[in-house]
Amino acid sequence: MAKLKILHIAPTNTSGVPGELVRAERALGHESRLVTLFRDRRGYFEDICLNLAFIDFAGTRWIKRRVSAPERLRVDNRLRIPGEIPPVWRPHSGAESLLVRLRDRMWAPAIRAAIARHGLDRFDVYQLDGGLDFTREPRFIPEMHQRGRRIICCYTGSDLRTRGVIPAIDALSDLNVSVEFDHQALHPQLHHVFFPFDCSRLRMRPEPPVSRPVRIGHAPTSRAAKGSDQILPVLRRLSEEEGIEVALIEGMRYEAALALKGSCDIFVDQIGELGYGINSLEALAMTIPAASCLAPGFAAAYPDHPFVEVQAATLYEALLRLIGDGELRRRLGREGRAWVAAHHDSRAVVRRIHTLAGL
């Protein structure tokens, strides 16, 4: 396999996915770098961070609510098929168009300086983890495409569901992949790949003392996206009826959140129509059984999956069964770690992407 110079560009290290791809590519012998526009508050791995202004800022969020399309700001746990496939980002208003152009112009000097300082124009492959150039009006990536460099778009979540593709990027992308199973319904030229994940970095959870109450964890980054308003009442009911402990893992730095998750006996990821996330993979890697919804069609495609499939109507009974059966929890945990290692191995995901791209 030829050794490549690969540059990942992402708004931020979303759920650690771009960073995990970079680490896997480095392990395979490639020269791989990650450029992010701003830092993730949860403390994920950073490589080259531009720290651009007016992104993760309260004033920006206030302005977006007034000039952007309301449906692009709505994050929930439902699969919505838009009238336009793939969905396309366009300015919602003249005000939004003007503000985006002004922001791009303000960012331009910092972007040019970073390109020169780090030699960002001297890579073989450019992977856009989120489908974005440095600026909303693409400038850098079209130039790299004209020079014969390969362009890959990797979608990781709400980027495709609520924002859509950037037409100029979508037109020149050599490959579109997504770690979200449901995205296959949103783009006709898109391949599903598994979340890249390294099981070996997480230790299997030790057997807790018999006397300790069963602890159930839930970790919403967005309560609307996870269905938390339906999950948390079930957990409170089980706390009252069965004496379980509830570990709500919310608003914490990544390492602290991971440590608390590792103390749980059962983990509830999400309900809805969008399927499991990295929270489930972390739980399973620590041999903690994970209860989650699955995207339509996922169970048929992967019938050996280890998840306890749940929705709002079935969550209580499913958790009651797990609470009362310690051997079932241990078996599901063991099987879950093995399944994650077999399907989500980061290096296998990278090889799959590179094969699809003809690299």
Secondary structure, DSSP 4 states (H G I P E B T S, - for coil): ----EEEEEESS-GGGHHHHHHHHHHHTT-EEEEEESS--TT----SEE---SSSS-HHHHHHHHHHS-HHHH---S-----SSSS-B---SSHHHHHHHHHHHHHHHHHHHHHHHHHTTTS-SEEEEETS--SSSS--HHHHHHHTT-EEEEEE-SHIIIII-B-HHHHHH-SEEEES-GGGGGT-TT-EE-PPPB-GGGSPPPPPPPTTSPPEEEE--SSHHHHTHHHHHHHHHHHHHHH--EEEE--S--HHHHHHHHTT-SEEE---SSS---HHHHHHHHTT--EEE---TTHHHH-TT---EE--TTTHHHHHHHHHH-HHHHHHHHHHHHHHHHHH-BHHHHHHHHHHHTT-
